[in-house]
Amino acid sequence: MRSLARALVLNGKIETTVAKAKELRPFVEKLITLSKKDSVASRRLVESRMGNDKEVSQKLHTEIAPKYKDRQGGYTRIVKLGKRADASQDKAIIELI
């Protein structure tokens, strides 16, 4: 989960399966909500949930969270792409709005 969240925060958009995207959404949205406070406590909570990844914490607090200051939730979007060619799993793109 952390690696998908890290990729989403750093890149803004990732392609994965629908099931993984649906599981990732609440995790990332809670991180963004925490980052909106921009306090020492929120930075430490974000870092602990991301496995002490300071790069992700820094980007969340300085670039991503200020964009969503006035927004109450719904920071991500899941777009379904259809079936994979090699398997029966559905593909999706999850992105920050």
C-alpha positions as CSV (number, residue, x, y, z in Angstrom):
1,M,0.0,0.0,0.0
2,R,2.8,2.4,0.9
3,S,4.5,1.9,-2.5
4,L,1.3,2.7,-4.4
5,A,0.7,5.7,-2.2
6,R,4.2,6.9,-2.7
7,A,3.9,6.6,-6.5
8,L,0.6,8.4,-6.5
9,V,1.9,11.3,-4.4
10,L,5.1,11.7,-6.3
11,N,3.6,11.2,-9.8
12,G,0.1,12.5,-9.4
13,K,-1.4,9.6,-11.4
14,I,-0.8,5.8,-11.5
15,E,-2.3,2.9,-13.5
16,T,-3.3,-0.2,-11.4
17,T,-6.1,-2.6,-10.9
18,V,-9.6,-1.4,-9.9
19,A,-9.4,-3.3,-6.6
20,K,-6.0,-1.8,-5.6
21,A,-7.2,1.7,-6.6
22,K,-10.3,1.4,-4.4
23,E,-8.2,0.2,-1.5
24,L,-5.6,3.0,-2.0
25,R,-8.2,5.9,-2.2
26,P,-9.1,6.2,1.5
27,F,-5.4,5.8,2.6
28,V,-4.2,8.6,0.4
29,E,-7.2,10.9,1.2
30,K,-6.5,10.6,4.9
31,L,-2.8,11.5,4.3
32,I,-3.9,14.6,2.4
33,T,-6.4,15.6,5.1
34,L,-3.6,15.2,7.8
35,S,-1.3,17.3,5.6
36,K,-3.7,20.2,5.4
37,K,-3.0,21.1,9.1
38,D,0.8,21.5,8.5
39,S,1.9,21.1,12.0
40,V,4.8,19.1,13.5
41,A,2.4,16.4,14.7
42,S,0.7,16.0,11.3
43,R,4.2,15.8,9.6
44,R,5.2,13.0,12.0
45,L,1.9,11.1,11.5
46,V,2.3,11.2,7.8
47,E,5.9,10.1,7.9
48,S,5.1,7.3,10.3
49,R,2.3,6.0,8.1
50,M,4.5,6.2,5.0
51,G,7.5,4.4,6.7
52,N,9.5,7.5,7.5
53,D,9.5,8.7,3.9
54,K,10.4,12.4,4.2
55,E,10.2,13.1,0.5
56,V,6.5,12.1,0.4
57,S,5.8,14.0,3.5
58,Q,7.5,17.2,2.2
59,K,5.6,17.0,-1.1
60,L,2.3,16.4,0.6
61,H,2.7,19.4,3.0
62,T,4.2,21.9,0.6
63,E,2.7,21.2,-2.8
64,I,-0.4,19.0,-2.6
65,A,-2.2,20.0,0.6
66,P,-2.3,23.8,-0.1
67,K,-4.2,23.0,-3.3
68,Y,-7.0,21.4,-1.3
69,K,-7.3,23.9,1.6
70,D,-10.9,24.8,0.8
71,R,-11.9,21.3,-0.3
72,Q,-13.6,19.0,2.3
73,G,-12.7,15.7,0.6
74,G,-12.6,13.9,-2.7
75,Y,-9.0,14.5,-3.6
76,T,-8.7,11.4,-5.9
77,R,-10.4,10.1,-9.0
78,I,-10.6,6.6,-10.3
79,V,-11.1,6.1,-14.0
80,K,-11.8,2.5,-15.1
81,L,-10.1,1.5,-18.3
82,G,-11.5,-2.0,-19.0
83,K,-10.0,-5.5,-18.9
84,R,-6.3,-6.3,-19.1
85,A,-5.2,-8.2,-22.2
86,D,-3.4,-10.9,-20.3
87,A,-5.8,-11.4,-17.3
88,S,-9.4,-10.9,-16.3
89,Q,-8.7,-8.0,-14.0
90,D,-10.0,-4.5,-14.7
91,K,-7.4,-1.7,-15.1
92,A,-7.9,1.7,-13.7
93,I,-6.1,5.0,-13.3
94,I,-6.2,6.7,-9.9
95,E,-5.2,10.3,-10.0
96,L,-5.1,13.4,-7.8
97,I,-7.8,15.9,-8.9
